[in-house]
Amino acid sequence: MNKLCVTLLCIIFFNFTDAQTTKIIQNDLKKVTVDSLLSGFSTYQKTHPETAKKYLLALLETTSSSANKVPAHKIHFELAKIHSALRKKDSALYHIDIAIKETENDVNALSNNLYLKGSIYYAFGNYTKTIEYYTQVYEIAKQKNDRFMQANLDHDFALIKTQIGQHTDALQLVKKSIAFYENLAQNTSENQHATAYLNSLMTISDIYTNVHIDTQENTKNYLDSAQYYNNIAIDKSLQYQDDEGFAISLRLKGVIHHEEGNFEQSTTDLIKAEEVIQNLNLQGHLVILYLYRGKNYFVTGNYEKALSYFQKTETLIHKTETDFPFLQELYILMAKSYEQKNDSNNTIKYFNLFHQKDTQNDNLKQQNLEKLYKKYDIIAFKDKINALENDLKEHTYTYNIILGCMLFLVIGVIVYYKRKQLQNKRNFQKIVTELELKKEKKAASKEINISEENVSKILQGLHDFEKNELYLKKNCSLSFVANKTNTNSTYLSKVIQVHKQKKFIQYITDLRIDYALEKLQTDTKFRAYNIKSIASELGYNSAESFSKDFKRRTKLYPSYYIQKLNKTKS
């Protein structure tokens, strides 16, 4: 009998066995003891979540029995986790809401339930809701001085920050938590500490990879760091016998090899990771895996094969309701692949989806950034104010309340006048500084020590430089402009400072932003570009630098400006 026949018979046998097991479970679980149900759930929890769910539902039916000592909220908690893993958001939220309601008076259990609800929202890409619930948990953790939970939340906020492009901030948070986890993992044998340490290793590796992808600078440094932490994660996942962690680390290894340009090794890693993920039935983890398998074929010119994996990725996105910002890359890759196949309809379709996702990502950053940067103490203070208002409704005005209000009022008045004095001081200083600058400019003009003839030549050179839009070049340094205006860097810097009344960097920045404002107003094709492409057209090395300069100049984000222009021009 050949190997293919043996394989097919094995598949048929195991499918038949699994079907029979499921049928037995469905028919006989009502007769099983509570201890057996708990044991069954524990057995299938990692490998067969659907089967584990049946044990939990059977356990839930016995909650009224005196034999069952498992609280209902714990069963709903586990059901929520399983439904989230199975990508059933509504069911996951249904069970965790029951658990939250049943633990309103149990701070420890409530904290865990709120945390899981935030994690469910994160798994489905709703960061605003995630932040809302994580913030509630953070406040409870602070009150209890629960450093482990605070470290968990630092790690989770890092995940959100890296999803919306705030990689530097994300690195600071995850570095803070990773040292804490490492110490715990070394000094205790608790499984949750080992898992937290492993997760932080994978997260920091992922962030370093994203920094490389976003900046394309210091490639070796960033990818070496990503590889370093991921290798530790692979070792630890084997040590802890964490199959899911091992699968994610293998997948990340494939991503890092792709970014290094080692596409063959990347594909090998991703195939190994897929085998583990499929065995664990963790469909959500296949989205990034399929995306990168497609990218490996795309960069080597095999567009047919690339599209097959991109289509798998898109199918999984809809099936698992996955919606992460990085998925906009999928649509531009599909558009370019279809373009190579001369399929105009699909090229246009996926380019429009890419543009739509790009706009959503810009809006996502603006909506969530402010929430992430707020101090948690402000939220806690708001809760205290709400509590005070409730007390005022329920109780009469007592001496303590009046005294408290008076103290609050006095503090408010003091703060107001202090702020007023500070603002007046700043305004005065601003006037003094402006006068000093004017004096300096006049003095500099007199002491520039450049002949009028040379100044005229440099100014004419700058006129030609601006007219030819050379400020859009990526290498637009002081020496570059000096060369184009036939002078030296020292003379050029002095002339710009005196006659343009700006430093060189501000001079170039203003030219670029002025160009962008006019071009966006008049050119619909330019408005259709994503922010990264616009930044590149203007000579910027990154979209973030362009956005900062644009915001500093106009007080608006470029994405908002473009959105408003499109509405007014339509």
VOGU-3710 file (C-alpha; in Angstrom, 3 decimals, decimal comma):
1> mnklcvtllc> 0,000/0,000/0,000  1,521/3,349/-1,000  2,046/6,322/1,361  -0,817/8,328/-0,158  -3,329/5,546/0,562  -2,047/5,186/4,130  -2,375/8,932/4,656  -5,931/9,004/3,290  -6,967/6,052/5,472  -5,473/7,786/8,533
11> iiffnftdaq> -7,387/10,971/7,776  -10,644/9,035/7,301  -10,042/7,060/10,501  -9,285/10,118/12,640  -12,197/12,090/11,166  -14,503/9,153/11,876  -13,117/8,794/15,410  -13,491/12,530/16,077  -17,068/12,480/14,766  -17,882/9,490/16,981
21> ttkiiqndlk> -16,272/11,225/20,001  -18,311/14,373/19,382  -21,502/12,327/19,100  -20,754/10,521/22,363  -19,949/13,825/24,081  -23,225/15,375/22,895  -25,291/12,400/24,081  -23,568/11,458/27,336  -22,199/14,628/28,976  -25,327/15,088/31,088
31> kvtvdsllsg> -24,492/11,850/32,909  -20,877/12,857/33,649  -19,734/14,044/37,079  -18,572/17,612/37,690  -14,976/16,449/38,195  -15,062/14,561/34,895  -16,479/17,606/33,109  -13,685/19,779/34,505  -11,129/17,167/33,491  -12,600/16,955/29,969
41> fstyqkthpe> -12,540/20,727/29,588  -8,905/20,830/30,717  -7,979/18,077/28,240  -9,568/19,697/25,173  -9,107/23,372/26,108  -5,981/23,904/23,988  -6,393/21,313/21,231  -10,167/21,122/20,541  -11,914/24,319/21,685  -15,280/23,258/20,205
51> takkyllall> -15,218/20,060/22,288  -14,037/21,967/25,372  -16,987/24,316/24,892  -19,418/21,363/25,075  -17,930/20,332/28,432  -18,368/23,889/29,724  -21,980/24,102/28,559  -22,706/20,783/30,282  -20,992/22,120/33,389  -23,111/25,257/33,218
61> ettsssankv> -26,291/23,117/33,285  -25,204/21,636/36,619  -24,594/25,001/38,382  -27,787/24,641/40,434  -26,633/21,233/41,677  -25,039/21,026/45,112  -22,349/18,805/43,574  -21,117/21,655/41,421  -18,843/23,949/43,358  -17,733/25,903/40,285
71> pahkihfela> -19,177/29,453/40,243  -21,216/30,248/37,128  -19,183/33,388/36,398  -16,014/31,277/36,016  -17,733/29,050/33,457  -18,966/32,096/31,516  -15,430/33,513/31,684  -13,973/30,373/30,076  -16,776/30,260/27,499  -15,989/33,869/26,548
81> kihsalrkkd> -12,309/32,948/26,049  -13,181/29,965/23,854  -15,692/31,912/21,714  -13,086/34,653/21,222  -10,512/32,046/20,116  -13,127/30,618/17,721  -13,646/34,180/16,341  -17,259/34,410/17,571  -17,289/37,937/18,929  -20,969/38,280/19,834
91> salyhidiai> -20,981/34,996/21,774  -17,745/35,939/23,557  -19,179/39,319/24,600  -22,464/37,698/25,676  -20,705/35,359/28,137  -18,240/37,909/29,493  -21,065/40,396/30,122  -22,828/37,778/32,259  -19,576/37,150/34,144  -19,094/40,892/34,731
101> ketendvnal> -22,637/41,306/36,029  -22,236/38,388/38,438  -18,942/39,720/39,861  -19,851/43,361/40,431  -19,109/42,983/44,167  -15,957/40,868/43,774  -13,114/43,220/42,807  -10,610/40,500/41,863  -13,003/38,558/39,638  -14,437/41,771/38,162
111> snnlylkgsi> -10,943/42,960/37,253  -10,219/39,696/35,391  -13,563/39,840/33,574  -13,116/43,478/32,499  -9,611/42,637/31,308  -10,912/39,745/29,191  -13,608/41,977/27,687  -10,926/44,481/26,659  -8,879/41,619/25,188  -11,870/40,419/23,154
121> yyafgnytkt> -12,324/43,880/21,668  -8,586/44,007/20,914  -8,761/40,644/19,122  -11,384/42,119/16,781  -9,571/45,442/16,219  -11,790/47,762/18,299  -9,064/49,707/20,135  -11,347/52,420/21,482  -13,374/49,833/23,422  -10,186/47,993/24,386
131> ieyytqvyei> -8,723/51,142/25,961  -12,007/51,812/27,769  -11,961/48,452/29,589  -8,193/48,252/30,089  -8,284/51,676/31,745  -10,899/50,467/34,244  -8,700/47,480/35,077  -5,619/49,700/35,398  -7,376/51,827/38,009  -8,341/48,718/40,023
141> akqkndrfmq> -4,768/47,418/39,755  -3,392/50,719/41,049  -5,754/50,700/44,020  -4,727/47,118/44,870  -1,041/47,779/44,082  -1,225/44,795/41,729  2,082/45,179/39,878  1,560/42,059/37,794  -1,706/43,372/36,332  -0,150/46,810/35,758
151> anldhdfali> 2,704/45,157/33,863  0,113/43,204/31,809  -1,608/46,447/30,904  1,662/48,213/30,034  2,285/45,291/27,678  -1,238/45,505/26,220  -1,101/49,273/25,737  2,191/48,686/23,913  0,349/46,323/21,544  -2,241/48,997/20,781
161> ktqigqhtda> 0,394/51,680/20,284  2,315/49,572/17,793  -0,912/48,811/15,894  -1,466/52,573/15,362  2,177/53,251/14,507  3,467/54,527/17,859  6,380/52,077/17,933  8,799/54,163/20,032  6,253/54,556/22,829  5,344/50,879/22,491
171> lqlvkksiaf> 8,983/49,856/22,953  9,286/51,909/26,143  6,209/50,247/27,632  7,123/46,686/26,703  10,729/47,089/27,906  9,312/48,257/31,224  7,116/45,161/31,551  9,559/42,578/30,126  12,093/43,067/32,942  9,306/42,625/35,494
181> yenlaqntse> 8,053/39,425/33,825  11,563/37,985/33,464  12,184/38,417/37,183  8,855/36,754/38,029  9,453/33,862/35,642  12,854/33,196/37,193  11,674/33,367/40,801  8,268/31,686/40,627  6,892/28,616/38,907  3,386/29,986/38,249
191> nqhataylns> 2,177/29,350/34,707  0,640/32,818/34,245  4,024/34,460/34,931  5,782/32,244/32,394  3,069/32,960/29,802  3,273/36,720/30,422  7,062/36,625/29,985  6,748/34,645/26,750  4,105/37,051/25,388  6,313/40,054/26,157
201> lmtisdiytn> 9,248/38,444/24,305  7,091/37,914/21,208  5,664/41,427/21,458  9,039/43,186/21,646  10,273/41,106/18,708  7,174/42,088/16,718  7,619/45,785/17,586  11,269/45,822/16,473  10,160/44,223/13,198  7,493/46,909/12,740
211> vhidtqentk> 10,017/49,680/13,457  12,175/48,290/10,658  9,187/48,078/8,295  8,118/51,657/9,043  11,502/53,369/8,978  13,599/51,157/6,673  16,552/52,583/8,632  19,155/50,814/10,814  17,846/47,626/9,225  20,410/45,306/10,781
221> nyldsaqyyn> 20,018/46,739/14,282  16,238/46,490/14,386  15,975/43,052/12,769  18,845/41,707/14,881  16,941/42,815/17,996  13,756/41,236/16,654  15,576/37,968/15,952  17,312/38,006/19,351  14,082/38,265/21,351  12,218/35,841/19,084
231> niaidkslqy> 14,901/33,170/19,517  14,468/33,446/23,283  10,680/33,217/22,784  11,056/29,983/20,760  13,265/28,456/23,474  10,894/29,523/26,254  7,797/28,264/24,414  9,417/24,817/24,194  10,513/24,996/27,841  7,005/25,997/28,987
241> qddegfaisl> 5,386/23,526/26,531  3,314/26,414/25,163  2,235/25,235/21,696  0,454/28,468/20,789  3,486/30,542/21,784  5,717/28,234/19,729  3,433/28,640/16,678  3,402/32,448/16,951  7,202/32,577/17,406  7,697/30,379/14,326
251> rlkgvihhee> 5,380/32,640/12,334  7,278/35,715/13,524  10,543/34,036/12,542  9,163/33,739/9,011  8,186/37,419/9,009  11,673/38,488/10,139  13,339/36,353/7,462  11,051/37,958/4,860  12,094/41,445/5,976  15,753/40,349/5,801
261> gnfeqsttdl> 15,169/39,336/2,170  15,569/35,615/2,849  12,289/34,649/1,176  13,010/30,934/0,799  13,782/30,503/4,510  10,756/32,666/5,334  8,476/30,299/3,422  10,000/27,285/5,191  9,391/28,875/8,610  5,824/29,831/7,713
271> ikaeeviqnl> 4,989/26,302/6,501  6,204/24,865/9,832  4,197/27,472/11,742  1,062/26,702/9,696  1,247/23,012/10,614  1,267/23,843/14,334  -1,463/26,486/13,997  -3,730/24,151/12,017  -3,252/21,406/14,627  -4,273/23,863/17,353
281> nlqghlvily> -7,216/25,125/15,247  -6,164/28,774/15,785  -7,515/30,248/12,558  -6,947/33,855/13,617  -3,167/33,317/13,615  -3,220/32,321/9,938  -4,081/35,827/8,686  -0,562/37,271/8,989  0,957/33,933/7,980  -0,939/33,790/4,674
291> lyrgknyfvt> -0,226/37,477/4,034  3,528/36,878/4,304  3,445/33,687/2,269  1,798/35,751/-0,454  4,407/38,516/-0,036  7,220/35,987/-0,499  5,758/35,041/-3,893  4,953/38,662/-4,766  8,522/39,949/-4,355  9,844/37,062/-6,473
301> gnyekalsyf> 7,376/37,833/-9,284  5,073/34,810/-8,915  1,853/36,870/-8,917  -0,471/33,920/-9,513  0,791/32,127/-6,404  0,888/35,389/-4,448  -2,772/36,053/-5,229  -3,786/32,590/-4,061  -2,446/33,402/-0,579  -3,743/36,982/-0,608
311> qktetlihkt> -7,205/35,593/-1,398  -6,867/33,131/1,489  -5,944/36,073/3,731  -8,969/38,070/2,580  -11,297/35,088/3,136  -9,950/34,643/6,674  -10,358/38,364/7,405  -14,086/38,107/6,690  -14,461/34,716/8,363  -12,671/35,725/11,588
321> etdfpflqel> -13,779/39,390/11,562  -10,129/40,451/11,736  -9,597/44,182/11,250  -6,074/45,404/12,011  -4,492/48,557/10,520  -1,625/46,671/8,822  -4,127/44,856/6,584  -4,251/47,851/4,226  -1,023/46,440/2,788  -2,973/43,388/1,614
331> yilmaksyeq> -5,168/45,489/-0,674  -2,334/47,377/-2,377  -0,482/44,082/-2,925  -3,599/42,559/-4,466  -4,092/45,628/-6,664  -0,497/45,425/-7,906  -0,743/41,658/-8,456  -3,914/42,045/-10,518  -2,239/44,880/-12,439  0,539/42,444/-13,445
341> kndsnntiky> -2,145/40,062/-14,685  -3,831/42,897/-16,680  -7,033/42,507/-14,641  -8,212/46,138/-14,617  -11,447/45,586/-12,676  -9,775/43,912/-9,731  -6,861/46,352/-9,849  -9,288/49,274/-9,394  -11,371/47,385/-6,826  -8,464/46,603/-4,521
351> fnlfhqkdtq> -6,812/49,989/-4,951  -10,062/51,602/-3,783  -10,180/49,208/-0,810  -6,582/50,160/-0,007  -7,410/53,875/-0,110  -10,502/53,295/2,057  -8,444/51,350/4,625  -5,741/54,037/4,581  -8,311/56,694/5,510  -9,717/54,435/8,268
361> ndnlkqqnle> -6,210/53,962/9,687  -5,588/57,720/9,838  -8,905/58,225/11,620  -8,080/55,334/13,974  -4,819/56,988/15,021  -6,533/60,309/15,744  -9,391/58,703/17,709  -7,213/56,532/19,951  -3,989/58,522/20,361  -5,492/61,038/22,772
371> klykkydiia> -6,960/58,237/24,901  -3,622/56,452/25,099  -1,721/59,550/26,185  -4,129/60,576/28,933  -2,928/60,056/32,470  -4,935/57,428/34,290  -5,152/59,731/37,290  -7,461/62,017/35,330  -9,885/59,152/34,794  -9,649/58,196/38,467
381> fkdkinalen> -10,328/61,809/39,431  -13,408/61,849/37,210  -14,675/58,710/38,984  -14,196/60,414/42,351  -16,156/63,446/41,175  -18,990/61,160/40,014  -18,964/59,438/43,401  -19,109/62,804/45,148  -22,091/63,860/43,029  -23,907/60,631/43,941
391> dlkehtytyn> -23,201/61,219/47,622  -24,590/64,728/47,369  -27,819/63,371/45,950  -28,199/60,723/48,647  -27,100/62,668/51,715  -27,759/66,082/53,215  -25,087/68,771/53,156  -22,891/68,080/56,145  -20,048/70,057/57,616  -17,452/67,749/56,006
401> iilgcmlflv> -18,963/68,079/52,538  -19,187/71,854/52,815  -15,621/71,992/54,048  -14,532/69,704/51,221  -16,311/71,833/48,632  -14,808/75,010/50,066  -11,358/73,434/50,028  -11,925/72,275/46,445  -13,072/75,799/45,505  -10,055/77,429/47,169
411> igvivyykrk> -7,709/75,044/45,405  -9,501/75,766/42,130  -9,128/79,524/42,606  -5,439/79,170/43,499  -4,822/76,947/40,474  -6,704/79,395/38,220  -4,669/82,413/39,342  -1,414/80,475/39,214  -2,175/79,441/35,659  -3,181/83,008/34,827
421> qlqnkrnfqk> 0,077/84,356/36,244  2,041/81,725/34,353  0,248/82,570/31,109  0,884/86,307/31,607  4,524/85,555/32,310  4,742/83,481/29,126  3,062/86,218/27,054  5,460/88,822/28,456  8,439/86,580/27,780  7,187/85,973/24,262
431> ivtelelkke> 7,072/89,734/23,561  10,569/90,211/25,036  11,906/87,302/23,000  10,353/88,643/19,775  11,925/92,059/20,385  15,285/90,441/21,071  15,006/88,398/17,894  14,260/91,526/15,889  17,342/93,189/17,382  19,435/90,130/16,586
441> kkaaskeini> 18,158/90,053/13,007  19,004/93,732/12,536  22,441/93,172/14,036  22,961/90,083/11,901  21,935/92,000/8,804  24,598/94,623/9,523  27,260/92,081/10,454  26,580/89,469/7,767  29,953/90,269/6,213  28,882/89,194/2,731
451> seenvskilq> 29,117/91,584/-0,194  25,838/92,870/-1,658  26,797/91,276/-4,972  27,153/87,819/-3,358  23,907/88,256/-1,422  22,079/89,096/-4,671  23,527/86,011/-6,382  22,534/83,765/-3,491  18,998/85,188/-3,416  18,692/84,684/-7,185
461> glhdfeknel> 19,947/81,136/-6,697  17,301/80,535/-4,017  14,662/81,961/-6,366  15,670/79,439/-9,053  15,877/76,679/-6,418  12,296/77,371/-5,319  11,034/77,811/-8,888  12,425/74,401/-9,919  10,935/72,821/-6,761  14,279/71,282/-5,802
471> ylkkncslsf> 13,189/71,377/-2,160  11,177/68,213/-2,917  14,396/66,212/-3,270  15,024/63,693/-0,479  18,673/64,740/-0,134  17,796/68,414/0,343  20,528/69,225/2,867  22,266/72,568/3,469  25,259/71,462/1,399  22,955/70,294/-1,432
481> vanktntnst> 21,208/73,694/-1,629  24,562/75,532/-1,317  25,816/73,571/-4,325  22,673/74,414/-6,319  23,008/78,144/-5,507  26,774/78,245/-6,227  27,830/79,303/-2,734  29,045/77,753/0,495  26,987/76,470/3,442  28,015/79,300/5,779
491> ylskviqvhk> 26,987/82,103/3,399  23,766/80,322/2,443  22,761/79,791/6,082  23,383/83,477/6,918  21,424/84,773/3,907  18,429/82,498/4,654  18,452/83,522/8,308  18,533/87,273/7,529  16,541/87,551/4,305  14,094/84,665/4,780
501> qkkfiqyitd> 14,043/85,176/8,562  14,150/81,434/9,114  16,593/78,728/9,926  17,450/76,446/7,017  15,342/73,472/8,200  12,280/75,676/8,764  12,827/77,257/5,333  12,748/73,844/3,583  9,832/72,613/5,732  7,699/75,694/4,918
511> lridyalekl> 8,366/75,305/1,200  7,283/71,670/1,306  4,124/72,270/3,350  3,156/75,272/1,116  3,603/73,016/-1,897  1,506/70,280/-0,261  -1,337/72,657/0,621  -1,583/74,000/-2,936  -1,108/70,611/-4,605  -3,794/68,972/-2,443
521> qtdtkfrayn> -6,197/71,821/-3,251  -5,767/71,554/-7,019  -4,740/67,976/-7,827  -7,373/65,254/-7,215  -4,902/62,513/-8,140  -2,452/63,781/-5,499  -5,272/63,790/-2,918  -5,907/60,101/-3,663  -2,414/59,145/-2,513  -1,984/57,721/0,975
531> iksiaselgy> -0,119/59,804/3,564  3,092/57,808/3,166  3,127/58,388/-0,600  2,417/62,117/-0,216  5,263/62,384/2,302  7,605/60,642/-0,131  6,573/62,991/-2,962  7,470/65,946/-0,726  10,934/64,581/0,054  10,190/63,199/3,508
541> nsaesfskdf> 11,688/59,918/4,696  8,628/59,007/6,748  4,901/59,777/6,901  5,242/60,572/10,601  7,718/63,438/9,994  5,446/64,929/7,337  2,352/64,638/9,564  4,141/66,380/12,441  5,297/69,282/10,233  1,845/69,579/8,644
551> krrtklypsy> 0,120/69,571/12,059  2,597/72,110/13,472  1,950/74,455/10,553  -1,817/74,057/10,038  -3,052/72,674/13,408  -4,679/69,882/11,361  -3,690/66,336/10,478  -3,153/65,893/6,704  -5,731/63,091/6,556  -8,402/65,390/8,053
561> yiqklnktks> -7,451/68,199/5,646  -7,726/65,841/2,664  -11,049/64,480/3,900  -12,487/68,007/4,170  -11,112/68,950/0,739  -12,749/65,904/-0,844  -16,104/66,874/0,678  -15,897/70,511/-0,468  -14,662/69,601/-3,946  -17,322/66,908/-4,541
//
